[in-house]
Amino acid sequence: MEQQSFEQIYADYKNAGAQQALEENGGTTGSPDASGKEQIVAVRKNDDGDLIAFKTSAGRELDYVTALQDAKAGKLAHVDVFHKYGRDILRSEPDGIKENNLDNLPTF
């Protein structure tokens, strides 16, 4: 039996996880949320590449603080708020799909 490299084994593992995530999300990377909650569909970044604003599926444009408040209140789907570096940070739910990560969304 031929041995696979560590890199190839890990790449196969990641690809299988990405495929499973797609299947669990109905075969798409941006399926509508069944709960009816707004989703973040686009982002605005500053010159340093930091996320500073968000556009929702309802067309609302939210500054970072408002998006944090909405996420904490459960009004936004597929995002989490966690506390690090002495502040709250908004991030995508870890679902194995890179395309729907906040940093990878289209800009507005």
KELUM-635762 format. One line per 8 residues: for each residue x, y, z of N, C-alpha, C, O. Coordinates in nm, 3 decimals. Each point is the difference from the previous one (the first is absolute). Example, Ala and Ser with C-alpha at 12.3 -4.5 7.8 and 13.67 -1.06 7.14 Angstrom:
KELUM-635762
1.319/-0.569/0.780/-0.089/0.119/0.000/0.090/0.120/0.000/0.104/-0.002/0.066 ~ -0.139/0.107/-0.138/0.082/0.119/0.006/-0.077/0.109/0.073/0.051/0.111/0.017 .
***
This chain:
KELUM-635762
0.085/-0.118/0.000/-0.085/0.118/0.000/0.090/0.125/0.000/0.092/0.012/0.081 ~ -0.120/0.077/-0.171/0.078/0.123/-0.011/-0.044/0.099/0.107/-0.120/0.021/0.021 ~ 0.215/0.039/0.047/-0.032/0.097/0.104/-0.028/0.136/-0.062/0.071/0.046/-0.089 ~ -0.177/0.018/0.139/-0.030/0.136/-0.042/0.077/0.096/0.089/0.032/-0.031/0.115 ~ -0.003/0.148/-0.169/0.067/0.100/0.082/-0.098/0.056/0.102/-0.122/-0.008/-0.018 ~ 0.175/0.064/0.124/-0.084/0.064/0.101/-0.087/0.108/-0.063/-0.117/0.015/0.034 ~ 0.177/0.062/-0.127/-0.073/0.107/-0.066/-0.119/-0.053/-0.080/-0.109/0.058/0.005 ~ 0.130/-0.168/-0.078/-0.108/-0.057/-0.081/-0.111/-0.055/0.087/-0.118/0.016/-0.032 .
0.153/-0.081/0.141/-0.100/-0.054/0.091/-0.085/0.114/0.057/-0.122/-0.010/0.006 ~ 0.190/0.118/0.036/-0.074/0.114/0.055/-0.086/0.067/-0.107/-0.113/0.040/0.029 ~ 0.164/-0.027/-0.151/-0.077/0.060/-0.109/-0.125/-0.083/-0.029/-0.108/0.055/-0.021 ~ 0.121/-0.187/0.021/-0.115/-0.088/-0.021/-0.102/0.018/0.112/-0.121/0.004/-0.025 ~ 0.170/0.006/0.148/-0.087/0.022/0.115/-0.078/0.130/-0.014/-0.121/0.003/0.023 ~ 0.190/0.106/-0.060/-0.066/0.130/-0.016/-0.102/-0.003/-0.114/-0.109/0.055/0.014 ~ 0.143/-0.118/-0.125/-0.092/-0.008/-0.114/-0.126/-0.078/0.037/-0.110/0.038/-0.039 ~ 0.126/-0.145/0.114/-0.116/-0.078/0.043/-0.088/0.084/0.092/-0.123/-0.006/-0.009 .
0.184/0.083/0.097/-0.076/0.087/0.089/-0.074/0.108/-0.075/-0.115/0.030/0.032 ~ 0.179/0.029/-0.132/-0.065/0.104/-0.081/-0.119/-0.059/-0.075/-0.105/0.064/-0.009 ~ 0.121/-0.184/-0.046/-0.109/-0.065/-0.071/-0.117/-0.029/0.094/-0.116/0.021/-0.035 ~ 0.146/-0.069/0.154/-0.104/-0.028/0.099/-0.074/0.128/0.039/-0.122/-0.001/0.014 ~ 0.196/0.110/0.003/-0.061/0.128/0.035/-0.095/0.047/-0.109/-0.109/0.050/0.029 ~ 0.148/-0.067/-0.155/-0.088/0.036/-0.111/-0.129/-0.082/0.003/-0.109/0.053/-0.020 ~ 0.123/-0.182/0.044/-0.118/-0.086/0.006/-0.093/0.039/0.115/-0.122/-0.001/-0.015 ~ 0.181/0.036/0.129/-0.080/0.039/0.116/-0.070/0.133/-0.021/-0.102/0.028/0.064 .
0.155/0.055/-0.153/-0.058/0.131/-0.029/-0.083/-0.001/-0.127/-0.018/0.104/-0.063 ~ -0.032/-0.219/0.025/-0.088/-0.008/-0.116/0.071/0.011/-0.133/-0.063/0.029/-0.102 ~ 0.193/-0.052/0.098/0.074/0.000/-0.124/0.045/0.137/-0.047/0.054/0.013/-0.109 ~ -0.076/0.090/0.190/0.043/0.134/-0.039/0.080/0.061/0.111/-0.006/-0.043/0.115 ~ 0.082/0.147/-0.149/0.080/0.068/0.101/-0.075/0.116/0.061/0.046/0.054/0.101 ~ -0.157/-0.014/-0.157/-0.073/0.115/0.052/-0.149/-0.024/0.003/-0.078/0.088/-0.039 ~ 0.037/-0.204/0.085/-0.143/-0.031/0.003/-0.075/0.093/0.094/0.055/0.042/0.102 ~ -0.180/-0.010/-0.134/-0.078/0.086/0.088/-0.015/-0.063/0.137/-0.004/-0.122/0.014 .
-0.005/0.206/0.086/-0.012/-0.049/0.136/-0.145/-0.037/0.028/-0.090/0.081/-0.021 ~ 0.067/-0.202/0.067/-0.135/-0.049/0.025/-0.068/0.073/0.115/-0.123/0.002/0.008 ~ 0.201/0.059/0.081/-0.058/0.070/0.114/-0.059/0.135/-0.037/-0.070/0.061/0.080 ~ 0.098/-0.015/-0.200/-0.048/0.131/-0.041/0.088/0.115/0.048/-0.033/0.116/-0.025 ~ 0.142/-0.146/0.093/0.092/0.105/0.046/0.076/0.058/-0.118/0.022/-0.067/-0.101 ~ 0.018/0.192/0.115/0.083/0.062/-0.103/0.137/-0.066/-0.002/0.050/-0.046/0.103 ~ 0.009/0.043/-0.220/0.135/-0.050/-0.015/0.088/0.113/-0.050/-0.047/0.091/-0.068 ~ 0.173/-0.095/0.101/0.096/0.096/-0.055/0.038/-0.048/-0.139/0.046/-0.113/-0.017 .
-0.064/0.201/-0.082/0.026/-0.038/-0.139/0.116/0.076/-0.062/0.051/-0.041/-0.105 ~ -0.008/0.151/0.167/0.113/0.078/-0.051/0.065/0.074/0.116/-0.062/0.020/0.104 ~ 0.186/0.020/-0.123/0.075/0.068/0.105/0.070/0.123/-0.056/0.019/0.013/-0.120 ~ 0.018/0.075/0.211/0.085/0.114/-0.034/0.124/-0.010/0.088/-0.009/-0.030/0.119 ~ 0.126/0.055/-0.180/0.127/-0.008/0.071/0.069/0.136/-0.004/-0.020/0.079/-0.091 ~ 0.103/-0.055/0.193/0.081/0.122/-0.002/0.130/-0.028/-0.076/0.018/-0.110/-0.053 ~ 0.071/0.207/0.049/0.125/-0.014/-0.075/0.091/-0.109/0.055/0.086/-0.052/-0.072 ~ -0.105/0.016/0.199/0.079/-0.107/0.060/-0.061/-0.138/-0.023/0.058/-0.101/0.041 .
-0.175/0.095/-0.106/-0.067/-0.127/-0.024/-0.091/-0.044/0.112/-0.053/-0.111/-0.003 ~ 0.033/0.197/0.104/-0.090/-0.033/0.110/-0.144/0.019/-0.044/-0.032/0.094/-0.073 ~ -0.055/-0.182/0.118/-0.143/0.013/-0.028/-0.055/0.116/0.083/0.019/0.004/0.121 ~ -0.089/0.089/-0.188/-0.052/0.116/0.073/-0.150/0.018/-0.017/-0.061/0.075/0.076 ~ -0.001/-0.143/-0.172/-0.145/0.011/-0.022/-0.050/-0.124/-0.073/0.077/-0.072/-0.063 ~ -0.207/0.051/0.073/-0.060/-0.121/-0.056/-0.131/0.034/-0.069/-0.073/0.089/0.044 ~ 0.043/-0.159/-0.153/-0.128/0.014/-0.069/-0.075/-0.131/0.020/0.056/-0.109/-0.017 ~ -0.185/0.120/0.053/-0.079/-0.120/0.027/-0.085/-0.039/-0.120/-0.013/0.076/-0.096 .
-0.044/-0.194/0.104/-0.088/-0.050/-0.106/-0.124/0.086/-0.015/-0.067/-0.005/-0.104 ~ 0.033/0.085/0.205/-0.114/0.092/-0.008/0.041/0.136/-0.055/-0.083/0.090/-0.014 ~ 0.213/-0.075/-0.017/0.047/0.126/-0.056/0.048/0.101/0.102/0.043/0.110/-0.038 ~ -0.050/-0.144/0.166/0.049/0.094/0.103/0.152/0.004/-0.002/0.066/-0.101/-0.023 ~ -0.012/0.220/0.046/0.143/0.019/0.014/0.029/0.031/0.145/-0.048/0.100/0.054 ~ 0.127/-0.186/0.010/0.025/0.008/0.144/0.145/0.035/0.027/0.090/-0.057/-0.061 ~ -0.068/0.153/0.153/0.136/0.022/0.047/0.037/-0.118/0.089/-0.086/-0.081/0.035 ~ 0.213/0.071/0.001/0.050/-0.116/0.075/-0.073/-0.016/0.133/-0.038/-0.112/0.036 .
0.019/0.220/0.038/-0.062/-0.008/0.133/-0.146/-0.045/-0.012/-0.045/-0.083/0.080 ~ -0.028/0.136/-0.176/-0.140/-0.041/-0.020/-0.008/-0.147/-0.039/-0.088/-0.072/0.047 ~ 0.179/0.027/-0.133/0.002/-0.141/-0.040/0.028/-0.089/0.121/-0.061/-0.105/0.015 ~ 0.153/0.147/0.071/0.026/-0.076/0.124/-0.126/-0.009/0.086/-0.033/-0.107/0.050 ~ -0.036/0.220/-0.033/-0.122/0.002/0.082/-0.107/-0.091/-0.061/-0.066/-0.075/0.073 ~ 0.047/0.082/-0.205/-0.099/-0.085/-0.066/0.036/-0.147/0.013/-0.087/-0.084/0.021 ~ 0.216/0.052/-0.035/0.044/-0.139/0.012/-0.023/-0.052/0.142/-0.047/-0.112/0.018 ~ 0.079/0.194/0.082/-0.021/-0.040/0.140/-0.149/-0.020/0.029/-0.037/-0.086/0.080 .
-0.048/0.165/-0.145/-0.144/-0.010/0.021/-0.063/-0.113/-0.082/-0.120/-0.024/0.009 ~ 0.203/-0.047/-0.088/-0.051/-0.111/-0.079/-0.072/0.040/-0.127/-0.076/-0.078/-0.056 ~ 0.100/0.199/0.009/-0.069/0.050/-0.120/0.074/-0.036/-0.129/-0.058/0.010/-0.108 ~ 0.183/-0.052/0.117/0.079/-0.033/-0.119/0.034/-0.149/0.000/0.043/-0.056/0.101 ~ -0.064/-0.006/-0.215/0.027/-0.143/-0.014/0.145/-0.025/-0.038/0.063/0.081/-0.067 ~ -0.011/-0.194/0.111/0.129/-0.053/-0.042/0.120/0.085/0.042/0.103/-0.001/-0.067 ~ -0.116/0.075/0.178/0.113/0.074/0.055/0.007/-0.026/0.150/-0.100/-0.031/0.064 ~ 0.220/0.044/-0.011/0.024/-0.015/0.143/0.069/0.125/0.051/0.067/0.071/-0.075 .
-0.084/-0.045/0.203/0.075/0.107/0.067/0.084/-0.067/0.107/-0.051/-0.079/0.079 ~ 0.178/0.111/-0.079/0.086/-0.052/0.106/0.085/0.114/0.055/0.018/0.103/-0.065 ~ 0.032/-0.123/0.184/0.075/0.104/0.070/0.148/-0.034/-0.003/0.041/-0.106/0.048 ~ 0.040/0.196/-0.103/0.144/-0.021/-0.008/0.067/0.135/-0.006/-0.057/0.096/-0.052 ~ 0.176/-0.086/0.105/0.075/0.125/0.001/-0.075/0.113/0.069/0.017/0.117/-0.034 ~ -0.100/-0.152/0.131/-0.073/0.100/0.077/-0.120/0.059/-0.071/-0.053/0.102/0.045 ~ 0.008/-0.164/-0.153/-0.116/0.053/-0.073/-0.078/-0.114/-0.065/0.051/-0.111/-0.015 ~ -0.174/0.142/-0.023/-0.083/-0.097/-0.074/0.038/0.004/-0.147/0.028/0.106/-0.056 .
-0.027/-0.224/-0.006/0.037/-0.013/-0.140/-0.107/-0.081/-0.071/-0.046/-0.102/0.051 ~ 0.008/0.147/-0.170/-0.099/-0.069/-0.082/0.072/-0.093/-0.097/0.100/0.039/-0.061 ~ -0.150/-0.160/0.048/0.059/-0.093/-0.096/-0.108/-0.092/-0.056/-0.108/-0.013/0.057 ~ 0.137/-0.049/-0.168/-0.090/-0.098/-0.060/-0.004/-0.124/0.087/0.097/-0.033/0.067 ~ -0.211/-0.035/-0.069/-0.005/-0.130/0.067/0.095/-0.094/-0.072/0.002/-0.002/-0.123 ~ 0.077/-0.075/0.195/0.090/-0.095/-0.065/-0.081/-0.116/-0.058/-0.047/-0.087/0.073 ~ 0.032/0.087/-0.206/-0.078/-0.105/-0.065/0.079/-0.075/-0.106/-0.055/-0.085/-0.069 ~ 0.183/0.116/0.055/0.083/-0.070/-0.097/-0.009/0.052/-0.141/0.060/-0.057/-0.091 .
-0.135/0.167/0.070/-0.014/0.056/-0.135/0.070/0.136/-0.002/-0.047/0.096/0.061 ~ 0.159/-0.088/-0.130/0.078/0.123/-0.004/-0.074/0.114/-0.070/0.016/0.116/0.037 ~ -0.095/-0.149/-0.138/-0.066/0.102/-0.081/-0.096/0.089/0.079/-0.023/0.114/-0.039 ~ -0.033/-0.165/0.148/-0.094/0.082/0.076/0.062/0.063/0.123/-0.072/0.059/0.082 ~ 0.203/-0.069/-0.067/0.067/0.069/0.109/-0.010/0.151/-0.024/0.007/0.045/-0.115 ~ -0.024/0.031/0.221/-0.018/0.145/-0.014/0.109/0.063/-0.083/-0.027/0.088/-0.082 ~ 0.150/-0.130/0.102/0.112/0.058/-0.072/-0.004/-0.030/-0.150/0.064/0.070/-0.079 ~ -0.137/-0.173/0.039/-0.006/-0.040/-0.140/-0.127/0.050/-0.072/-0.016/-0.024/-0.119 .
-0.072/0.092/0.189/-0.123/0.050/-0.063/0.031/0.117/-0.092/0.103/0.065/0.016 ~ -0.192/-0.038/-0.111/0.021/0.117/-0.088/0.000/0.128/0.080/-0.055/0.006/0.110 ~ 0.115/0.097/-0.165/0.001/0.130/0.067/-0.112/0.087/-0.057/-0.048/-0.024/-0.111 ~ 0.009/0.124/0.188/-0.100/0.097/-0.047/0.051/0.140/0.023/-0.069/0.097/-0.032 .
***
